[in-house]
């Protein structure tokens, strides 16, 4: 899902999700042609927020 969609579902601002992405705390990649950041997740958003991104 797009980083903006992830941020909404996680209940955080896009800026916070972007910081997590830059810090490597999200399993994600960026599409070279468009710059879109895609978050890959099999876990529920709440679990990711609790277990990884806050640390």
C-alpha positions as CSV (number, residue, x, y, z in Angstrom):
1,X,0.0,0.0,0.0
2,X,1.1,3.6,-0.5
3,X,2.9,5.3,2.4
4,X,0.0,7.8,2.7
5,X,-2.5,5.0,3.0
6,X,-0.3,3.3,5.6
7,X,-0.1,6.5,7.6
8,X,-3.9,6.9,7.7
9,X,-4.4,3.3,8.8
10,X,-1.7,3.5,11.4
11,X,-3.2,6.7,12.8
12,X,-0.1,8.8,12.3
13,X,0.7,11.7,10.1
14,X,2.3,11.3,6.7
15,X,5.4,13.1,8.0
16,X,5.8,10.5,10.8
17,X,5.4,7.6,8.4
18,X,7.9,9.2,6.1
19,X,10.4,9.5,9.0
20,X,9.9,5.8,9.7
21,X,10.5,5.0,6.0
22,X,13.7,7.1,5.9
23,X,14.9,5.4,9.1
24,X,14.3,1.9,7.6
25,X,11.7,1.0,10.1
26,X,9.1,0.0,7.5
27,X,9.4,-2.9,5.1
28,X,9.0,-0.9,1.9
29,X,10.5,0.2,-1.4
30,X,10.3,3.2,-3.7
31,X,9.1,3.1,-7.3
32,X,12.0,4.7,-9.3
33,X,9.9,6.2,-12.1
34,X,7.3,8.0,-9.9
35,X,9.0,8.1,-6.4
36,X,5.9,6.5,-4.8
37,X,6.8,4.7,-1.6
38,X,5.1,1.3,-1.2
39,X,4.9,-0.3,2.3
40,X,4.8,-4.2,2.2
41,X,3.1,-5.7,5.1
42,X,1.5,-9.0,6.1
43,X,0.9,-7.9,9.7
44,X,-2.0,-5.8,10.9
45,X,-1.2,-2.1,11.0
46,X,-1.6,-1.9,14.8
47,X,1.0,-4.7,15.2
48,X,3.5,-2.9,13.1
49,X,3.0,0.4,15.0
50,X,3.4,-1.3,18.3
51,X,6.3,-3.6,17.5
52,X,8.6,-1.9,15.1
53,X,8.0,1.6,14.1
54,X,7.9,3.2,17.5
55,X,11.3,1.9,18.6
